Amino acid sequence: MKFTIYGSGCAKCQQLATNTETAARLKNVAYELEKVTDTNAIIDAGIMRTPALAIDGEIVVEGKVPSSTDLAALLPQ
């Protein structure tokens, strides 16, 4: 599973990355984490608000930092 974090690298972006990794560990999911900080790449991905999270290319979170528990609910069983 591939997680992509979109954002400038700010504290909220870092927290989203941490929460996403924790959620993956809770669900025992193997993952790859990519962080995209390039403004043009963020715009090209269709992101209007950061931080944002895409799972396998599908944007599932935009403009907020959900808890690890909330993120775990987005992952497959």
mmCIF file as gemmi writes it, N, C-alpha and C atoms, coordinates in Angstrom:
data_model
loop_
_atom_site.group_PDB
_atom_site.id
_atom_site.type_symbol
_atom_site.label_atom_id
_atom_site.label_alt_id
_atom_site.label_comp_id
_atom_site.label_asym_id
_atom_site.label_entity_id
_atom_site.label_seq_id
_atom_site.pdbx_PDB_ins_code
_atom_site.Cartn_x
_atom_site.Cartn_y
_atom_site.Cartn_z
_atom_site.occupancy
_atom_site.B_iso_or_equiv
_atom_site.pdbx_formal_charge
_atom_site.auth_seq_id
_atom_site.auth_asym_id
_atom_site.pdbx_PDB_model_num
ATOM 1 N N . MET Axp A 1 ? 0.853 -1.163 0 1 0 ? 1 A 1
ATOM 2 C CA . MET Axp A 1 ? 0 0 0 1 0 ? 1 A 1
ATOM 3 C C . MET Axp A 1 ? 0.902 1.23 0 1 0 ? 1 A 1
ATOM 4 N N . LYS Axp A 2 ? 0.529 2.221 -0.776 1 0 ? 2 A 1
ATOM 5 C CA . LYS Axp A 2 ? 1.336 3.436 -0.859 1 0 ? 2 A 1
ATOM 6 C C . LYS Axp A 2 ? 0.557 4.616 -0.3 1 0 ? 2 A 1
ATOM 7 N N . PHE Axp A 3 ? 1.177 5.298 0.667 1 0 ? 3 A 1
ATOM 8 C CA . PHE Axp A 3 ? 0.62 6.517 1.247 1 0 ? 3 A 1
ATOM 9 C C . PHE Axp A 3 ? 1.418 7.696 0.705 1 0 ? 3 A 1
ATOM 10 N N . THR Axp A 4 ? 0.706 8.726 0.281 1 0 ? 4 A 1
ATOM 11 C CA . THR Axp A 4 ? 1.368 9.947 -0.177 1 0 ? 4 A 1
ATOM 12 C C . THR Axp A 4 ? 0.852 11.104 0.662 1 0 ? 4 A 1
ATOM 13 N N . ILE Axp A 5 ? 1.766 11.794 1.329 1 0 ? 5 A 1
ATOM 14 C CA . ILE Axp A 5 ? 1.44 12.971 2.131 1 0 ? 5 A 1
ATOM 15 C C . ILE Axp A 5 ? 1.778 14.192 1.287 1 0 ? 5 A 1
ATOM 16 N N . TYR Axp A 6 ? 0.799 15.063 1.094 1 0 ? 6 A 1
ATOM 17 C CA . TYR Axp A 6 ? 1.001 16.301 0.338 1 0 ? 6 A 1
ATOM 18 C C . TYR Axp A 6 ? 1.007 17.471 1.315 1 0 ? 6 A 1
ATOM 19 N N . GLY Axp A 7 ? 2.031 18.307 1.239 1 0 ? 7 A 1
ATOM 20 C CA . GLY Axp A 7 ? 2.096 19.496 2.08 1 0 ? 7 A 1
ATOM 21 C C . GLY Axp A 7 ? 3.497 20.068 2.093 1 0 ? 7 A 1
ATOM 22 N N . SER Axp A 8 ? 3.636 21.161 2.799 1 0 ? 8 A 1
ATOM 23 C CA . SER Axp A 8 ? 4.894 21.907 2.812 1 0 ? 8 A 1
ATOM 24 C C . SER Axp A 8 ? 5.951 21.307 3.73 1 0 ? 8 A 1
ATOM 25 N N . GLY Axp A 9 ? 5.55 20.344 4.547 1 0 ? 9 A 1
ATOM 26 C CA . GLY Axp A 9 ? 6.481 19.795 5.528 1 0 ? 9 A 1
ATOM 27 C C . GLY Axp A 9 ? 6.289 20.433 6.896 1 0 ? 9 A 1
ATOM 28 N N . CYS Axp A 10 ? 5.188 21.147 7.064 1 0 ? 10 A 1
ATOM 29 C CA . CYS Axp A 10 ? 4.88 21.836 8.32 1 0 ? 10 A 1
ATOM 30 C C . CYS Axp A 10 ? 4.543 20.819 9.422 1 0 ? 10 A 1
ATOM 31 N N . ALA Axp A 11 ? 4.287 21.306 10.607 1 0 ? 11 A 1
ATOM 32 C CA . ALA Axp A 11 ? 3.977 20.447 11.75 1 0 ? 11 A 1
ATOM 33 C C . ALA Axp A 11 ? 2.737 19.595 11.491 1 0 ? 11 A 1
ATOM 34 N N . LYS Axp A 12 ? 1.729 20.156 10.845 1 0 ? 12 A 1
ATOM 35 C CA . LYS Axp A 12 ? 0.511 19.385 10.558 1 0 ? 12 A 1
ATOM 36 C C . LYS Axp A 12 ? 0.798 18.263 9.559 1 0 ? 12 A 1
ATOM 37 N N . CYS Axp A 13 ? 1.639 18.537 8.587 1 0 ? 13 A 1
ATOM 38 C CA . CYS Axp A 13 ? 2.018 17.515 7.603 1 0 ? 13 A 1
ATOM 39 C C . CYS Axp A 13 ? 2.78 16.39 8.296 1 0 ? 13 A 1
ATOM 40 N N . GLN Axp A 14 ? 3.672 16.747 9.182 1 0 ? 14 A 1
ATOM 41 C CA . GLN Axp A 14 ? 4.441 15.745 9.919 1 0 ? 14 A 1
ATOM 42 C C . GLN Axp A 14 ? 3.532 14.923 10.813 1 0 ? 14 A 1
ATOM 43 N N . GLN Axp A 15 ? 2.545 15.564 11.443 1 0 ? 15 A 1
ATOM 44 C CA . GLN Axp A 15 ? 1.611 14.843 12.3 1 0 ? 15 A 1
ATOM 45 C C . GLN Axp A 15 ? 0.756 13.877 11.484 1 0 ? 15 A 1
ATOM 46 N N . LEU Axp A 16 ? 0.338 14.308 10.293 1 0 ? 16 A 1
ATOM 47 C CA . LEU Axp A 16 ? -0.441 13.429 9.419 1 0 ? 16 A 1
ATOM 48 C C . LEU Axp A 16 ? 0.385 12.206 9.029 1 0 ? 16 A 1
ATOM 49 N N . ALA Axp A 17 ? 1.657 12.392 8.738 1 0 ? 17 A 1
ATOM 50 C CA . ALA Axp A 17 ? 2.538 11.268 8.397 1 0 ? 17 A 1
ATOM 51 C C . ALA Axp A 17 ? 2.663 10.312 9.578 1 0 ? 17 A 1
ATOM 52 N N . THR Axp A 18 ? 2.865 10.847 10.765 1 0 ? 18 A 1
ATOM 53 C CA . THR Axp A 18 ? 2.983 10.02 11.97 1 0 ? 18 A 1
ATOM 54 C C . THR Axp A 18 ? 1.699 9.249 12.225 1 0 ? 18 A 1
ATOM 55 N N . ASN Axp A 19 ? 0.554 9.922 12.136 1 0 ? 19 A 1
ATOM 56 C CA . ASN Axp A 19 ? -0.73 9.264 12.368 1 0 ? 19 A 1
ATOM 57 C C . ASN Axp A 19 ? -1.003 8.184 11.324 1 0 ? 19 A 1
ATOM 58 N N . THR Axp A 20 ? -0.603 8.435 10.092 1 0 ? 20 A 1
ATOM 59 C CA . THR Axp A 20 ? -0.799 7.459 9.019 1 0 ? 20 A 1
ATOM 60 C C . THR Axp A 20 ? 0.05 6.22 9.265 1 0 ? 20 A 1
ATOM 61 N N . GLU Axp A 21 ? 1.298 6.419 9.65 1 0 ? 21 A 1
ATOM 62 C CA . GLU Axp A 21 ? 2.169 5.271 9.941 1 0 ? 21 A 1
ATOM 63 C C . GLU Axp A 21 ? 1.638 4.474 11.13 1 0 ? 21 A 1
ATOM 64 N N . THR Axp A 22 ? 1.146 5.164 12.15 1 0 ? 22 A 1
ATOM 65 C CA . THR Axp A 22 ? 0.574 4.483 13.313 1 0 ? 22 A 1
ATOM 66 C C . THR Axp A 22 ? -0.652 3.673 12.911 1 0 ? 22 A 1
ATOM 67 N N . ALA Axp A 23 ? -1.506 4.247 12.066 1 0 ? 23 A 1
ATOM 68 C CA . ALA Axp A 23 ? -2.704 3.544 11.597 1 0 ? 23 A 1
ATOM 69 C C . ALA Axp A 23 ? -2.321 2.283 10.826 1 0 ? 23 A 1
ATOM 70 N N . ALA Axp A 24 ? -1.301 2.371 9.997 1 0 ? 24 A 1
ATOM 71 C CA . ALA Axp A 24 ? -0.858 1.212 9.222 1 0 ? 24 A 1
ATOM 72 C C . ALA Axp A 24 ? -0.34 0.11 10.148 1 0 ? 24 A 1
ATOM 73 N N . ARG Axp A 25 ? 0.383 0.507 11.182 1 0 ? 25 A 1
ATOM 74 C CA . ARG Axp A 25 ? 0.875 -0.486 12.143 1 0 ? 25 A 1
ATOM 75 C C . ARG Axp A 25 ? -0.278 -1.115 12.919 1 0 ? 25 A 1
ATOM 76 N N . LEU Axp A 26 ? -1.286 -0.315 13.28 1 0 ? 26 A 1
ATOM 77 C CA . LEU Axp A 26 ? -2.457 -0.842 13.987 1 0 ? 26 A 1
ATOM 78 C C . LEU Axp A 26 ? -3.171 -1.907 13.167 1 0 ? 26 A 1
ATOM 79 N N . LYS Axp A 27 ? -3.233 -1.711 11.862 1 0 ? 27 A 1
ATOM 80 C CA . LYS Axp A 27 ? -3.924 -2.642 10.966 1 0 ? 27 A 1
ATOM 81 C C . LYS Axp A 27 ? -2.976 -3.689 10.38 1 0 ? 27 A 1
ATOM 82 N N . ASN Axp A 28 ? -1.701 -3.611 10.778 1 0 ? 28 A 1
ATOM 83 C CA . ASN Axp A 28 ? -0.697 -4.552 10.3 1 0 ? 28 A 1
ATOM 84 C C . ASN Axp A 28 ? -0.615 -4.558 8.768 1 0 ? 28 A 1
ATOM 85 N N . VAL Axp A 29 ? -0.541 -3.352 8.199 1 0 ? 29 A 1
ATOM 86 C CA . VAL Axp A 29 ? -0.497 -3.171 6.747 1 0 ? 29 A 1
ATOM 87 C C . VAL Axp A 29 ? 0.923 -2.788 6.331 1 0 ? 29 A 1
ATOM 88 N N . ALA Axp A 30 ? 1.442 -3.478 5.345 1 0 ? 30 A 1
ATOM 89 C CA . ALA Axp A 30 ? 2.739 -3.104 4.782 1 0 ? 30 A 1
ATOM 90 C C . ALA Axp A 30 ? 2.526 -1.86 3.919 1 0 ? 30 A 1
ATOM 91 N N . TYR Axp A 31 ? 3.424 -0.897 4.035 1 0 ? 31 A 1
ATOM 92 C CA . TYR Axp A 31 ? 3.215 0.364 3.322 1 0 ? 31 A 1
ATOM 93 C C . TYR Axp A 31 ? 4.526 0.995 2.891 1 0 ? 31 A 1
ATOM 94 N N . GLU Axp A 32 ? 4.359 1.919 1.954 1 0 ? 32 A 1
ATOM 95 C CA . GLU Axp A 32 ? 5.44 2.795 1.496 1 0 ? 32 A 1
ATOM 96 C C . GLU Axp A 32 ? 4.915 4.212 1.715 1 0 ? 32 A 1
ATOM 97 N N . LEU Axp A 33 ? 5.741 5.092 2.255 1 0 ? 33 A 1
ATOM 98 C CA . LEU Axp A 33 ? 5.318 6.469 2.526 1 0 ? 33 A 1
ATOM 99 C C . LEU Axp A 33 ? 6.115 7.423 1.655 1 0 ? 33 A 1
ATOM 100 N N . GLU Axp A 34 ? 5.393 8.261 0.921 1 0 ? 34 A 1
ATOM 101 C CA . GLU Axp A 34 ? 6.02 9.292 0.088 1 0 ? 34 A 1
ATOM 102 C C . GLU Axp A 34 ? 5.525 10.643 0.574 1 0 ? 34 A 1
ATOM 103 N N . LYS Axp A 35 ? 6.437 11.605 0.637 1 0 ? 35 A 1
ATOM 104 C CA . LYS Axp A 35 ? 6.063 12.965 1.018 1 0 ? 35 A 1
ATOM 105 C C . LYS Axp A 35 ? 6.295 13.885 -0.175 1 0 ? 35 A 1
ATOM 106 N N . VAL Axp A 36 ? 5.26 14.596 -0.583 1 0 ? 36 A 1
ATOM 107 C CA . VAL Axp A 36 ? 5.343 15.511 -1.719 1 0 ? 36 A 1
ATOM 108 C C . VAL Axp A 36 ? 5.247 16.933 -1.182 1 0 ? 36 A 1
ATOM 109 N N . THR Axp A 37 ? 6.326 17.703 -1.379 1 0 ? 37 A 1
ATOM 110 C CA . THR Axp A 37 ? 6.356 19.076 -0.882 1 0 ? 37 A 1
ATOM 111 C C . THR Axp A 37 ? 6.397 20.109 -1.998 1 0 ? 37 A 1
ATOM 112 N N . ASP Axp A 38 ? 6.583 19.664 -3.223 1 0 ? 38 A 1
ATOM 113 C CA . ASP Axp A 38 ? 6.653 20.575 -4.364 1 0 ? 38 A 1
ATOM 114 C C . ASP Axp A 38 ? 5.271 21.155 -4.657 1 0 ? 38 A 1
ATOM 115 N N . THR Axp A 39 ? 5.155 22.464 -4.622 1 0 ? 39 A 1
ATOM 116 C CA . THR Axp A 39 ? 3.865 23.139 -4.807 1 0 ? 39 A 1
ATOM 117 C C . THR Axp A 39 ? 3.212 22.774 -6.129 1 0 ? 39 A 1
ATOM 118 N N . ASN Axp A 40 ? 3.973 22.727 -7.197 1 0 ? 40 A 1
ATOM 119 C CA . ASN Axp A 40 ? 3.398 22.385 -8.501 1 0 ? 40 A 1
ATOM 120 C C . ASN Axp A 40 ? 2.861 20.956 -8.519 1 0 ? 40 A 1
ATOM 121 N N . ALA Axp A 41 ? 3.576 20.036 -7.888 1 0 ? 41 A 1
ATOM 122 C CA . ALA Axp A 41 ? 3.12 18.639 -7.833 1 0 ? 41 A 1
ATOM 123 C C . ALA Axp A 41 ? 1.844 18.53 -7.006 1 0 ? 41 A 1
ATOM 124 N N . ILE Axp A 42 ? 1.742 19.308 -5.95 1 0 ? 42 A 1
ATOM 125 C CA . ILE Axp A 42 ? 0.538 19.319 -5.109 1 0 ? 42 A 1
ATOM 126 C C . ILE Axp A 42 ? -0.652 19.825 -5.925 1 0 ? 42 A 1
ATOM 127 N N . ILE Axp A 43 ? -0.447 20.906 -6.644 1 0 ? 43 A 1
ATOM 128 C CA . ILE Axp A 43 ? -1.508 21.474 -7.487 1 0 ? 43 A 1
ATOM 129 C C . ILE Axp A 43 ? -1.89 20.493 -8.588 1 0 ? 43 A 1
ATOM 130 N N . ASP Axp A 44 ? -0.901 19.871 -9.205 1 0 ? 44 A 1
ATOM 131 C CA . ASP Axp A 44 ? -1.154 18.895 -10.275 1 0 ? 44 A 1
ATOM 132 C C . ASP Axp A 44 ? -1.96 17.703 -9.775 1 0 ? 44 A 1
ATOM 133 N N . ALA Axp A 45 ? -1.818 17.374 -8.492 1 0 ? 45 A 1
ATOM 134 C CA . ALA Axp A 45 ? -2.563 16.253 -7.912 1 0 ? 45 A 1
ATOM 135 C C . ALA Axp A 45 ? -4.006 16.648 -7.593 1 0 ? 45 A 1
ATOM 136 N N . GLY Axp A 46 ? -4.325 17.932 -7.751 1 0 ? 46 A 1
ATOM 137 C CA . GLY Axp A 46 ? -5.682 18.395 -7.489 1 0 ? 46 A 1
ATOM 138 C C . GLY Axp A 46 ? -5.943 18.747 -6.036 1 0 ? 46 A 1
ATOM 139 N N . ILE Axp A 47 ? -4.884 18.893 -5.261 1 0 ? 47 A 1
ATOM 140 C CA . ILE Axp A 47 ? -5.015 19.225 -3.836 1 0 ? 47 A 1
ATOM 141 C C . ILE Axp A 47 ? -5.272 20.723 -3.698 1 0 ? 47 A 1
ATOM 142 N N . MET Axp A 48 ? -6.354 21.054 -2.996 1 0 ? 48 A 1
ATOM 143 C CA . MET Axp A 48 ? -6.678 22.464 -2.773 1 0 ? 48 A 1
ATOM 144 C C . MET Axp A 48 ? -6.26 22.936 -1.371 1 0 ? 48 A 1
ATOM 145 N N . ARG Axp A 49 ? -6.235 21.99 -0.406 1 0 ? 49 A 1
ATOM 146 C CA . ARG Axp A 49 ? -5.85 22.331 0.967 1 0 ? 49 A 1
ATOM 147 C C . ARG Axp A 49 ? -4.903 21.265 1.497 1 0 ? 49 A 1
ATOM 148 N N . THR Axp A 50 ? -3.851 21.712 2.156 1 0 ? 50 A 1
ATOM 149 C CA . THR Axp A 50 ? -2.912 20.771 2.759 1 0 ? 50 A 1
ATOM 150 C C . THR Axp A 50 ? -3.05 20.838 4.274 1 0 ? 50 A 1
ATOM 151 N N . PRO Axp A 51 ? -2.635 19.829 4.989 1 0 ? 51 A 1
ATOM 152 C CA . PRO Axp A 51 ? -2.05 18.599 4.479 1 0 ? 51 A 1
ATOM 153 C C . PRO Axp A 51 ? -3.109 17.711 3.839 1 0 ? 51 A 1
ATOM 154 N N . ALA Axp A 52 ? -2.648 16.806 2.998 1 0 ? 52 A 1
ATOM 155 C CA . ALA Axp A 52 ? -3.554 15.865 2.344 1 0 ? 52 A 1
ATOM 156 C C . ALA Axp A 52 ? -2.886 14.494 2.315 1 0 ? 52 A 1
ATOM 157 N N . LEU Axp A 53 ? -3.727 13.47 2.236 1 0 ? 53 A 1
ATOM 158 C CA . LEU Axp A 53 ? -3.245 12.094 2.199 1 0 ? 53 A 1
ATOM 159 C C . LEU Axp A 53 ? -3.922 11.357 1.055 1 0 ? 53 A 1
ATOM 160 N N . ALA Axp A 54 ? -3.112 10.679 0.256 1 0 ? 54 A 1
ATOM 161 C CA . ALA Axp A 54 ? -3.632 9.787 -0.779 1 0 ? 54 A 1
ATOM 162 C C . ALA Axp A 54 ? -3.207 8.367 -0.423 1 0 ? 54 A 1
ATOM 163 N N . ILE Axp A 55 ? -4.141 7.438 -0.59 1 0 ? 55 A 1
ATOM 164 C CA . ILE Axp A 55 ? -3.842 6.025 -0.394 1 0 ? 55 A 1
ATOM 165 C C . ILE Axp A 55 ? -3.954 5.362 -1.755 1 0 ? 55 A 1
ATOM 166 N N . ASP Axp A 56 ? -2.852 4.807 -2.219 1 0 ? 56 A 1
ATOM 167 C CA . ASP Axp A 56 ? -2.783 4.183 -3.544 1 0 ? 56 A 1
ATOM 168 C C . ASP Axp A 56 ? -3.333 5.106 -4.637 1 0 ? 56 A 1
ATOM 169 N N . GLY Axp A 57 ? -2.969 6.39 -4.547 1 0 ? 57 A 1
ATOM 170 C CA . GLY Axp A 57 ? -3.333 7.356 -5.573 1 0 ? 57 A 1
ATOM 171 C C . GLY Axp A 57 ? -4.689 8.025 -5.397 1 0 ? 57 A 1
ATOM 172 N N . GLU Axp A 58 ? -5.495 7.581 -4.432 1 0 ? 58 A 1
ATOM 173 C CA . GLU Axp A 58 ? -6.814 8.179 -4.202 1 0 ? 58 A 1
ATOM 174 C C . GLU Axp A 58 ? -6.758 9.095 -2.984 1 0 ? 58 A 1
ATOM 175 N N . ILE Axp A 59 ? -7.129 10.355 -3.178 1 0 ? 59 A 1
ATOM 176 C CA . ILE Axp A 59 ? -7.083 11.324 -2.089 1 0 ? 59 A 1
ATOM 177 C C . ILE Axp A 59 ? -8.217 11.017 -1.108 1 0 ? 59 A 1
ATOM 178 N N . VAL Axp A 60 ? -7.839 10.789 0.161 1 0 ? 60 A 1
ATOM 179 C CA . VAL Axp A 60 ? -8.823 10.429 1.179 1 0 ? 60 A 1
ATOM 180 C C . VAL Axp A 60 ? -8.934 11.465 2.29 1 0 ? 60 A 1
ATOM 181 N N . VAL Axp A 61 ? -7.935 12.328 2.418 1 0 ? 61 A 1
ATOM 182 C CA . VAL Axp A 61 ? -7.938 13.373 3.444 1 0 ? 61 A 1
ATOM 183 C C . VAL Axp A 61 ? -7.377 14.638 2.825 1 0 ? 61 A 1
ATOM 184 N N . GLU Axp A 62 ? -8.036 15.755 3.109 1 0 ? 62 A 1
ATOM 185 C CA . GLU Axp A 62 ? -7.553 17.032 2.595 1 0 ? 62 A 1
ATOM 186 C C . GLU Axp A 62 ? -7.87 18.134 3.597 1 0 ? 62 A 1
ATOM 187 N N . GLY Axp A 63 ? -6.839 18.885 3.99 1 0 ? 63 A 1
ATOM 188 C CA . GLY Axp A 63 ? -7.031 20.047 4.845 1 0 ? 63 A 1
ATOM 189 C C . GLY Axp A 63 ? -7.259 19.76 6.312 1 0 ? 63 A 1
ATOM 190 N N . LYS Axp A 64 ? -6.945 18.542 6.776 1 0 ? 64 A 1
ATOM 191 C CA . LYS Axp A 64 ? -7.096 18.237 8.199 1 0 ? 64 A 1
ATOM 192 C C . LYS Axp A 64 ? -6.149 17.12 8.587 1 0 ? 64 A 1
ATOM 193 N N . VAL Axp A 65 ? -6.06 16.872 9.896 1 0 ? 65 A 1
ATOM 194 C CA . VAL Axp A 65 ? -5.193 15.824 10.42 1 0 ? 65 A 1
ATOM 195 C C . VAL Axp A 65 ? -6.041 14.881 11.269 1 0 ? 65 A 1
ATOM 196 N N . PRO Axp A 66 ? -6.582 13.823 10.659 1 0 ? 66 A 1
ATOM 197 C CA . PRO Axp A 66 ? -7.379 12.861 11.424 1 0 ? 66 A 1
ATOM 198 C C . PRO Axp A 66 ? -6.511 12.069 12.404 1 0 ? 66 A 1
ATOM 199 N N . SER Axp A 67 ? -7.14 11.512 13.413 1 0 ? 67 A 1
ATOM 200 C CA . SER Axp A 67 ? -6.418 10.679 14.373 1 0 ? 67 A 1
ATOM 201 C C . SER Axp A 67 ? -5.995 9.367 13.71 1 0 ? 67 A 1
ATOM 202 N N . SER Axp A 68 ? -5.096 8.665 14.36 1 0 ? 68 A 1
ATOM 203 C CA . SER Axp A 68 ? -4.656 7.365 13.854 1 0 ? 68 A 1
ATOM 204 C C . SER Axp A 68 ? -5.827 6.398 13.752 1 0 ? 68 A 1
ATOM 205 N N . THR Axp A 69 ? -6.734 6.46 14.724 1 0 ? 69 A 1
ATOM 206 C CA . THR Axp A 69 ? -7.908 5.585 14.727 1 0 ? 69 A 1
ATOM 207 C C . THR Axp A 69 ? -8.797 5.873 13.529 1 0 ? 69 A 1
ATOM 208 N N . ASP Axp A 70 ? -9.016 7.147 13.241 1 0 ? 70 A 1
ATOM 209 C CA . ASP Axp A 70 ? -9.837 7.518 12.077 1 0 ? 70 A 1
ATOM 210 C C . ASP Axp A 70 ? -9.174 7.075 10.78 1 0 ? 70 A 1
ATOM 211 N N . LEU Axp A 71 ? -7.865 7.217 10.702 1 0 ? 71 A 1
ATOM 212 C CA . LEU Axp A 71 ? -7.143 6.796 9.511 1 0 ? 71 A 1
ATOM 213 C C . LEU Axp A 71 ? -7.169 5.281 9.353 1 0 ? 71 A 1
ATOM 214 N N . ALA Axp A 72 ? -7.074 4.56 10.462 1 0 ? 72 A 1
ATOM 215 C CA . ALA Axp A 72 ? -7.108 3.097 10.413 1 0 ? 72 A 1
ATOM 216 C C . ALA Axp A 72 ? -8.438 2.616 9.819 1 0 ? 72 A 1
ATOM 217 N N . ALA Axp A 73 ? -9.51 3.353 10.069 1 0 ? 73 A 1
ATOM 218 C CA . ALA Axp A 73 ? -10.825 2.985 9.541 1 0 ? 73 A 1
ATOM 219 C C . ALA Axp A 73 ? -10.858 3.073 8.01 1 0 ? 73 A 1
ATOM 220 N N . LEU Axp A 74 ? -9.962 3.861 7.423 1 0 ? 74 A 1
ATOM 221 C CA . LEU Axp A 74 ? -9.896 3.998 5.967 1 0 ? 74 A 1
ATOM 222 C C . LEU Axp A 74 ? -9.13 2.862 5.286 1 0 ? 74 A 1
ATOM 223 N N . LEU Axp A 75 ? -8.398 2.09 6.09 1 0 ? 75 A 1
ATOM 224 C CA . LEU Axp A 75 ? -7.558 1.032 5.554 1 0 ? 75 A 1
ATOM 225 C C . LEU Axp A 75 ? -8.327 -0.279 5.455 1 0 ? 75 A 1
ATOM 226 N N . PRO Axp A 76 ? -7.929 -1.142 4.517 1 0 ? 76 A 1
ATOM 227 C CA . PRO Axp A 76 ? -8.601 -2.432 4.4 1 0 ? 76 A 1
ATOM 228 C C . PRO Axp A 76 ? -8.349 -3.318 5.608 1 0 ? 76 A 1
ATOM 229 N N . GLN Axp A 77 ? -9.206 -4.259 5.832 1 0 ? 77 A 1
ATOM 230 C CA . GLN Axp A 77 ? -9.085 -5.171 6.976 1 0 ? 77 A 1
ATOM 231 C C . GLN Axp A 77 ? -7.844 -6.006 6.881 1 0 ? 77 A 1
